[in-house]
Amino acid sequence: MKIEKLTREGFAPFGDVIERDGAELIKINQNFAQRFNDLAKIDVLLEGGSVNISLADAMPRPQPIAITMMERHPLGSQIFYPLQNLPWLVLVCADPTDLASYRAFHVSGKQGINYARGTWHHPLLVLRPQQFFIVDRQGPGVNLEEAALTSPFHIAP
């Protein structure tokens, strides 16, 4: 599978790319700080959900990376933003049973992603141990669907 460079346009069907380049810049704190504004659409309020802020420590998987399942969150969006400047991978698809719908992206350590509500994606795929800032949904309702793949495959970064 070809791994694409992450761009706003390429990732648009699956959510938002979070990066400074092209962001609305607002001066704040008496002009001693710059705010890169409106980077992602947080969508977590269905069925009484609320915003959850968390951190995650992710570990790399053996390579080539075995893709055996995909997941999605039908009640909310999910942001992952790296806390180190280390590259990582994102794997998404329109339909887990359709291999042609899969897209893999190489993400720089200065980019984050926001999976739109209901987007099929693989859990975090890091190339080295890495920490992430996460914004997602907490609350009532079932917000995790997993699909085991009948034909697992591998990707090699």
C-alpha positions as CSV (number, residue, x, y, z in Angstrom):
1,M,0.0,0.0,0.0
2,K,1.3,3.4,-0.9
3,I,1.7,5.8,2.0
4,E,0.8,9.4,1.1
5,K,2.0,12.6,2.6
6,L,-0.7,14.0,4.8
7,T,-2.4,17.1,3.3
8,R,-5.7,18.9,4.2
9,E,-7.1,18.1,0.8
10,G,-6.2,14.4,0.9
11,F,-7.5,13.9,4.4
12,A,-10.7,16.0,4.1
13,P,-13.0,13.0,3.5
14,F,-11.9,11.6,6.9
15,G,-11.6,14.7,9.1
16,D,-9.2,17.6,9.7
17,V,-5.5,18.0,9.6
18,I,-4.2,20.1,12.5
19,E,-1.2,22.2,11.7
20,R,0.0,25.8,11.9
21,D,0.5,26.2,8.1
22,G,-2.5,27.9,6.7
23,A,-4.2,28.4,10.0
24,E,-5.9,31.6,11.1
25,L,-3.4,33.6,13.2
26,I,-4.6,35.7,16.0
27,K,-2.5,37.8,18.3
28,I,-3.4,37.3,22.0
29,N,-2.0,38.1,25.5
30,Q,-1.1,41.8,24.6
31,N,0.6,40.6,21.4
32,F,3.0,38.3,23.3
33,A,1.5,35.1,21.9
34,Q,0.1,33.9,18.6
35,R,-2.9,31.7,18.5
36,F,-3.3,29.3,15.5
37,N,-7.1,29.4,15.5
38,D,-10.0,27.1,14.5
39,L,-7.9,24.0,13.6
40,A,-10.5,21.3,13.9
41,K,-14.2,20.7,14.4
42,I,-14.9,19.0,17.7
43,D,-18.0,16.9,17.4
44,V,-18.8,15.1,20.7
45,L,-22.2,16.2,22.0
46,L,-24.4,13.4,20.6
47,E,-26.3,11.4,23.3
48,G,-25.1,13.6,26.1
49,G,-21.4,13.4,25.4
50,S,-18.8,15.9,26.6
51,V,-15.2,16.8,25.7
52,N,-12.5,14.5,27.1
53,I,-8.9,15.8,27.2
54,S,-6.2,13.1,27.7
55,L,-2.6,12.1,27.0
56,A,-1.5,8.8,25.5
57,D,1.9,7.0,25.3
58,A,2.0,5.0,22.1
59,M,4.5,2.2,21.3
60,P,5.5,1.1,17.8
61,R,4.1,-2.2,16.4
62,P,6.4,-4.8,14.8
63,Q,7.2,-4.1,11.1
64,P,5.8,-4.6,8.6
65,I,2.7,-3.5,10.5
66,A,-0.1,-6.2,10.5
67,I,-3.5,-4.6,9.8
68,T,-6.1,-7.0,11.3
69,M,-8.9,-4.6,12.4
70,M,-10.3,-1.1,12.1
71,E,-12.4,1.0,14.4
72,R,-14.7,4.0,14.4
73,H,-16.4,6.3,16.9
74,P,-20.1,6.9,15.8
75,L,-20.8,9.5,18.5
76,G,-17.8,11.8,18.3
77,S,-14.7,13.1,16.6
78,Q,-11.2,12.2,17.9
79,I,-8.1,14.4,17.8
80,F,-4.6,13.1,18.1
81,Y,-1.8,15.7,18.3
82,P,1.9,14.5,18.8
83,L,3.9,16.1,21.7
84,Q,7.2,15.3,20.0
85,N,8.4,16.2,16.5
86,L,8.3,12.5,15.4
87,P,6.7,11.2,12.2
88,W,3.8,8.7,12.5
89,L,1.2,7.0,10.3
90,V,-2.5,7.2,9.9
91,L,-4.6,4.5,8.2
92,V,-8.3,5.3,7.3
93,C,-10.9,3.8,5.0
94,A,-14.5,4.3,3.8
95,D,-15.4,0.6,4.3
96,P,-13.2,-1.9,6.2
97,T,-14.4,-4.7,3.8
98,D,-13.2,-2.8,0.7
99,L,-9.4,-2.8,0.4
100,A,-9.6,-0.2,-2.4
101,S,-11.1,2.3,0.0
102,Y,-8.0,2.3,2.4
103,R,-5.7,5.3,2.5
104,A,-2.4,5.5,4.5
105,F,-0.8,8.8,5.3
106,H,2.7,9.8,6.6
107,V,2.2,12.4,9.2
108,S,4.9,14.8,10.3
109,G,5.6,15.4,13.9
110,K,4.2,18.9,13.5
111,Q,0.8,17.7,12.3
112,G,-2.2,16.2,14.2
113,I,-5.4,14.8,12.9
114,N,-9.0,15.0,13.9
115,Y,-11.0,11.9,12.8
116,A,-14.5,13.0,11.9
117,R,-17.3,11.2,13.7
118,G,-17.8,7.7,12.2
119,T,-14.5,7.6,10.3
120,W,-13.0,4.1,10.1
121,H,-9.4,4.2,11.2
122,H,-6.6,2.1,12.7
123,P,-5.5,2.8,16.3
124,L,-2.3,4.8,16.7
125,L,0.5,3.8,14.4
126,V,3.8,5.2,15.6
127,L,7.3,4.5,14.4
128,R,9.0,5.3,17.7
129,P,7.6,5.6,21.3
130,Q,5.6,8.8,21.2
131,Q,3.2,10.8,23.3
132,F,-0.1,12.4,22.1
133,F,-2.5,15.0,23.3
134,I,-6.1,13.7,22.7
135,V,-9.4,15.4,22.5
136,D,-12.4,13.1,22.2
137,R,-15.8,12.2,23.6
138,Q,-16.7,10.8,27.0
139,G,-20.2,10.0,28.2
140,P,-23.1,7.6,27.7
141,G,-23.7,5.6,24.6
142,V,-21.6,3.1,22.7
143,N,-18.9,5.1,20.9
144,L,-16.6,2.3,19.7
145,E,-17.2,-0.1,16.8
146,E,-14.5,-2.5,15.7
147,A,-14.3,-4.5,12.5
148,A,-12.1,-7.5,12.3
149,L,-10.6,-7.9,8.8
150,T,-11.3,-11.2,7.0
151,S,-8.3,-10.5,4.8
152,P,-5.6,-8.9,7.0
153,F,-2.7,-7.1,5.2
154,H,0.6,-5.4,6.1
155,I,1.9,-1.9,5.6
156,A,5.6,-1.1,5.6
157,P,6.5,2.5,6.5
